[in-house]
Amino acid sequence: MAARWVRLFRLTRDEAFFAAALRGQTRGALLGLDVSDRHIGVALSDEERLVAFPLETVERRVWDRQRRETRMCDAAVAQRVATLVRERQVIAAVAGWPLPLRGGVAGAACERVCDILQQWGVLEIEWRQSPLPCLLWDERYSTQAARDLLGRMRQPRREPAPAPPSAAHDENALAAMTILQGAMDRLAHLAQEPEQERMEPGERRTPHGAGGTHTRF
């Protein structure tokens, strides 16, 4: 019997759908992802989903000794992300959604992020669970916020400085942290709103089928 390949994530832009997927799970970490052409910044929340912190950066390109050149290796990235999900007991993820800075509809950059995330998969025998919900979160200004934070961390101090930033505390992982923290703050706000206030006048919430793949947009 051939081994079955399964996706890591089920993508959605619907905050209410994502919040509903987490409802009833009072504990469990979220994974934050900043996806780019060369790197994947990774962040993690605490089990109560209150605070995000930078974790690491995963390279999408590896050195091919035979060809003596770099090549894309998203299979290795997927394996690393799957390992983090298992080791850190992650229940869902938040990925940056690179909307245009001046607003407007999702463009080529958003499609590229979707394509990368949809390609991440592992063998079913290694995963043993359904695809995790992954919220696509507006990441505008997250990179600049990460650069500002990194700059402040590197500034000289008169008082005793904390330990120097580790390899995880780079721009990509800090951007993932900013994305994840923004999404968690929004989800916490939604949890405090009555259901009718989260819906537009005249809108009816249609429940999503438990077995299907949620629409991305």
C-alpha positions in Angstrom: 0.0 0.0 0.0 1.5 3.3 -1.1 2.3 5.9 1.6 -0.2 8.7 1.8 1.0 12.3 1.7 -0.9 14.9 3.8 -0.7 18.7 4.0 0.5 20.3 7.2 -2.0 23.2 7.2 -5.6 24.1 6.2 -5.5 27.8 5.2 -8.1 30.4 6.0 -8.5 34.1 6.2 -11.6 33.9 8.3 -10.8 35.0 11.9 -14.1 33.6 13.2 -13.5 30.2 11.6 -10.0 30.1 13.0 -11.2 31.1 16.5 -13.9 28.5 16.4 -11.3 25.8 15.5 -9.5 26.8 18.7 -12.6 26.9 20.9 -12.5 24.3 23.7 -8.7 24.0 23.5 -7.7 26.1 26.5 -4.1 25.1 26.2 -1.8 24.6 23.2 0.8 26.7 21.5 0.4 28.5 18.2 3.1 28.6 15.5 3.9 31.9 13.8 5.4 31.9 10.2 7.0 34.6 8.2 7.3 33.2 4.7 9.7 34.6 2.1 11.6 33.4 -0.9 14.7 32.4 1.0 13.8 32.1 4.7 10.9 31.0 6.9 10.9 32.9 10.2 9.3 30.9 13.0 7.8 32.1 16.3 5.9 30.3 19.0 3.4 31.2 21.7 3.1 30.1 25.2 0.5 27.4 25.9 -2.1 30.0 27.1 -1.6 31.8 23.7 -0.9 35.2 25.4 2.7 35.9 24.4 4.7 35.2 21.3 8.5 34.9 21.1 10.9 34.3 18.2 12.0 30.7 17.8 14.3 30.2 14.7 14.7 30.8 11.0 14.6 27.9 8.5 16.4 28.2 5.2 14.5 27.3 2.1 17.7 27.0 0.1 20.4 24.4 0.7 23.8 23.8 -0.8 23.9 21.0 -3.4 27.4 19.6 -3.2 27.1 17.6 -6.5 25.8 20.5 -8.5 27.8 23.0 -6.5 24.9 25.4 -6.2 22.0 26.3 -3.9 18.6 24.8 -4.6 15.2 25.0 -3.0 14.3 22.3 -0.5 10.8 22.8 0.8 10.6 19.1 1.7 13.2 19.7 4.4 11.4 22.8 5.5 8.1 20.9 5.9 9.9 18.2 7.9 11.3 20.8 10.2 8.0 22.6 10.7 6.3 19.2 11.3 8.9 18.4 13.9 8.4 21.7 15.7 4.6 21.1 15.7 5.1 17.7 17.4 7.8 18.8 19.8 6.1 22.0 20.9 2.5 20.5 20.9 1.3 23.2 18.4 -2.5 23.1 17.7 -2.7 25.8 15.0 -0.6 28.3 13.0 -0.6 31.9 11.9 1.2 32.9 8.7 2.0 36.3 7.3 -0.3 37.5 4.5 1.7 40.1 2.5 -1.0 42.5 1.4 0.1 45.6 -0.5 1.2 48.4 1.8 -1.3 50.9 0.2 -4.1 48.5 0.6 -6.1 46.7 -2.0 -6.6 43.1 -3.0 -4.2 40.2 -2.5 -1.6 40.1 -5.3 1.2 37.8 -6.5 3.0 37.9 -3.2 0.0 36.5 -1.4 -0.5 33.8 -4.0 3.2 32.9 -3.6 2.8 32.5 0.2 -0.3 30.3 -0.3 1.5 28.1 -2.9 4.5 27.6 -0.5 2.3 26.7 2.4 0.1 24.4 0.3 3.2 22.5 -0.8 4.2 21.6 2.7 3.3 18.1 3.5 4.7 14.9 5.0 3.9 11.2 4.9 0.7 10.4 6.9 2.6 7.9 9.0 4.8 10.8 10.2 2.0 13.2 10.8 -0.9 11.1 12.2 -3.3 14.1 12.4 -5.5 16.3 10.3 -4.1 19.4 8.7 -3.8 22.2 11.3 -5.8 25.4 10.8 -3.6 28.2 9.6 -4.8 31.8 9.7 -3.4 34.1 7.0 -2.8 37.3 8.9 -2.1 40.8 7.4 1.7 41.2 7.9 2.0 44.8 6.6 4.7 46.6 8.6 5.8 43.4 10.5 9.2 43.3 8.8 9.8 47.0 9.7 8.6 46.4 13.3 11.1 43.5 13.5 13.9 45.7 12.2 13.1 48.4 14.7 13.0 45.9 17.5 16.3 44.3 16.4 17.9 47.7 16.3 16.8 48.5 19.8 18.1 45.1 21.0 21.5 45.9 19.5 21.9 49.4 20.9 24.6 49.9 23.6 23.2 50.3 27.1 24.6 51.9 30.2 23.0 49.4 32.5 23.9 45.7 32.4 22.5 44.4 29.1 20.6 41.2 28.8 22.1 38.2 27.0 22.9 39.0 23.4 20.3 37.9 20.8 20.7 34.3 19.8 20.5 33.1 16.2 16.7 32.8 16.6 16.4 36.5 17.4 16.9 37.7 13.8 14.7 39.7 11.5 12.8 36.8 10.1 11.9 35.2 13.5 11.1 38.6 15.0 8.7 39.3 12.0 7.0 35.9 12.7 6.7 36.9 16.4 5.1 40.3 15.4 2.6 38.5 13.1 1.7 35.9 15.7 1.3 38.4 18.5 -1.0 40.7 16.4 -3.2 37.7 15.5 -3.4 36.5 19.1 -4.3 40.0 20.3 -7.1 40.1 17.8 -8.4 36.7 18.7 -8.4 37.7 22.4 -10.5 40.7 21.5 -12.9 38.6 19.4 -13.3 36.2 22.3 -14.6 39.1 24.5 -17.2 40.3 21.9 -20.7 39.0 21.8 -21.4 36.9 18.7 -23.9 39.4 17.3 -21.3 42.2 17.4 -18.9 40.1 15.3 -21.4 39.9 12.5 -22.5 42.5 10.0 -26.2 43.5 10.1 -28.3 40.9 8.3 -25.4 38.4 8.0 -25.9 34.8 8.9 -23.0 32.6 9.9 -22.9 29.5 7.8 -21.1 26.6 9.6 -18.2 25.0 7.7 -18.2 21.3 7.1 -15.9 19.5 9.5 -14.5 17.3 6.8 -13.8 19.8 4.0 -10.9 22.2 3.3 -11.8 25.8 4.1 -11.7 28.4 1.4 -8.5 30.3 1.5 -9.9 33.8 0.8 
